[in-house]
Amino acid sequence: MKKNRGLMGYIVLLVGFLAIAILLNGGLLNQEDRTVTYPQLLEMIREGEVASVAIRDNSLVGLRKDTQIAAADFPDNDYDFETTIGDDFIETVRQMEATKQGKALDEVSVSDLSFNVIYRAPVTIPWWYDFLPFLLMLGLLAALWIFMIRSQAGGGGGKVMNFGKSRARVADPSKNKVTFADVAGADEEKEELKEMVDFLRNPKTYIDMGARIPKGVLLVGPPGTG
C-alpha cells in the first residue's frame, strides 16, 4: 500500500511539471494558430474578408466576414485572427479605401472603412504575473523534496535518499584481537613490522636516533598468508 502511495505521488509531481512546461512554452496544447502577418492582414482587408477588428496598442484581433463566432463574444472571448500592427495601420487602410473609392485621402474617415474598428484600453498585467510559472516550479520542487524526505523517514520510496551514500564503516580497534603472536612463521618480517608499529607509536625515540618515517611498506608472500 505504501509503495502504491509513493508511486502515485511521483505521478502527480510529473503531471505538475508537465503542466508548468506547457505554461512556460505558451500552451503546447493550442493546436490552432490564428496569427497572421501584417501584410496578410492588409491583403485580407483589400479582398474585403475582414468584418471587424479590435485594436489594443500595437496588437489586433479580428473577425472574418464568414466567421462562426457570435458578435457578442468578440473581442473579449474569441476571435478569428490576431496580428501585430504598425503605428500607421489606420492611415494605411484609409489610403487603401481612398484608392478603392476614387477619393482623396482627407475624404475618407474611419467610419468609411469597409470593416468596423474597435479601440480597447491597454491591458495592465500585474508585475508578478511573469514570475508565476517560476513560483509554481519552485513550489513543485519543494513538494518533491518534502515528499522524498518523508518517504525516507517512513521507509517508503525505495530508499530514494540513500543514492550515493558510502557504505564504508569505521573500524573499531577494540574488536581487533589478532596480534603478532597469532601469526605462525615469518619471524623476520614480524620483527620488522613490530619496529614500524613501535616507530608509529613512539616516533620521538627513533627521530632522536636519526631515523626517518617510512614512506610505505611492500608485503610479499604466497597466497593465503594475508
N, C-alpha and C positions, 0 to 999 in steps of 0.2 A: 504493500500500500504506500509506504514511504517512497519507494522507487518511482511509482506512478505519479505521485505528487511532485517529485523532483523533475521528472520529465515534462510534466505539464507546465511547471514554472519556466523551464527553458523555452518551451514552445511559445508561451505568452511573451517572453522577452524578445524572441526572434521576430514575432509579429510586430511588436512595438518598434524595433529597429527598422523593419521594412517600411512601416508607416512613416517614420521620420525621413527615411531615404526618399520616399515618394514626395513628401512635402518639400524637401530641400531641392529636389530636381524639378519643381514646378508642376508636379502632378503627372506621374508616368501613366496613369490610367486614362488620361484625357486622349481619346482616340481621334477626335475631330479637331483639326487645325483650321481655325477660322480666320487666320491672319492673312491679309492681303497687303501688297506693297503699295506705296503711294502712286506710282504710275498705273498700276492695275486699278486703283480706285478711280483715278481720273478717266480711264478708259471706260469703266462701268458707268460713270456719270455721263460721258459722251454718248454712250449707247442707250442711255435712258433706263438703266437697270436699277437705279437707286431710288428708293421711296422716301427714306428718312435717315438722318444722321444725328447723333448727339456728340457734341464736342466738349471735351474736358481738358483744358490746357492744350498740349500737342497730341493727345490721344483721341481717337474717334472710333465709335461703334455705330453700326448702321443696319438698316433693314433693306432687303431687296423688294422689288415690286411684286415678285411672285412668292413672298415669304409665307411661311406657315405659322408664324408667330403672331399671337394676338397683339394688337397695338397697345393694349393696357400693360403688357409685360415689357414693353420697350421704353427706355433702355436700362431699367433698373435690374431686371431679372434675366433677360435673354436678348440675343442679337444674332444677326446672320454673319457679320464680318467685323473685323477690327483692324486698325492700322495706326501708324504714327504719321501725322500730317505736318507740313511745314507752316511757318507763320503766314505765308501768302496763300493759304488754301482758299479762303473766300474770294480773294482778288482773282486767283486763277480760274475759279469756277465762274465768276462774273464775266471774265473775258471770254470763256467758252460759250456762255449763254448769249453774250452780245454778238459774237460771231455767228452763232446759230440763228439768232433772230434778226440779224442785219441791223443792229442798233449800235449806238455809241456806248462806250463803257459806262459813262456817267448816267446813262438812261436805264441801266439795269441795277436793281437793288436786290437785297437778299430775298425779299418777298417774290421776286420774279424768277427765282431759281426753279428748276424742274423737280426739286425734292425739298422736303421740309427740313429745316435746320433748327436744332435744339441746343442751347448752351447750358452746360452743367457747371456747378461750382467745383473748384478743385477738391480732390479727396485729401483729407487730412489723416495721415497714418500716424498712430502713436509711435513714439521713439523706441518703445520696447518691442514693437511688432517684429522687427528684423532679428531680434535676439531670441524670439520664441522657439524656433526649431532647435537652437543650440541648448536652450534651457531644458527642453524636453529630452534631448540626448543626454545631458548631464544627469537628469532625473532617472533615466533608464539605466545609466551606468551605475549610479548609486544604488538603485534597486537590485541590480545584478550582483554588486559587491556584497550587499547585506544578505541576499539570498545564498551566496556561496559561503559566507561566514556562518550563517545559521545551519546550512547543510553540513558543514564540517563539525559544528558543535553538537548537532543532533545525530551524527553518524550517518547521515544520508548524503546523496550527491556523489557517491563513489569516490570519496576522499579527494575531492577536486583540489583542495588547497595543499595536498601533500606533494604535488608535482614539483620536481626539482629539489626536494629536500634530501640532504645527505643521510645515508643510513649508517654512517660511522658511529662507533660507540667509544667512549673514553674508557681506557683500560684501568682496572683497579689494581694497583701494585700489591695490595694486601692479599689478593687472591692468587698471586703468582708464587707457588710453593716449590718450584723447580730451582735447585741450587747446583753448583758445580759438582758437588759430591754425588748427585744423582746421575751424572754422565759418566759412563764407563770408558776407559781408554783416553787417548788424545791428551796425555798428561802435559806435554809441552805447550800445546795450543791453549789448554785451560790455564796454565800459568801466565801466558801472555795476556789472555783475556782478563785474568784476575788483576794483573798490573794495570790494564787500561781502566777497569772499573774503579780500582783504587785511585788512579790518577784523576778520574772524573769526580770522585768524592772528596779527595784531598789534593787539589791541584797545586796549592802553595808549596807543599813539600817538594814536589818534583820540579816546579818552576825555579825554586831556590837552587836546585842542583843543575840547572841549565837545560832541563828537558822542555820539549815543545809538545803542545797538544796535537795528537794525530789528526790528520785530515780525513781519515777513513780507514776501514778495515775490510779486507777481502778474505772471506772464509771459503775455503775449497775443501771438498770431501766427497766421498762416494754417496750415491743416493741413499736416503734413509737416515743420514747422520744428523739431519736438522740444521 
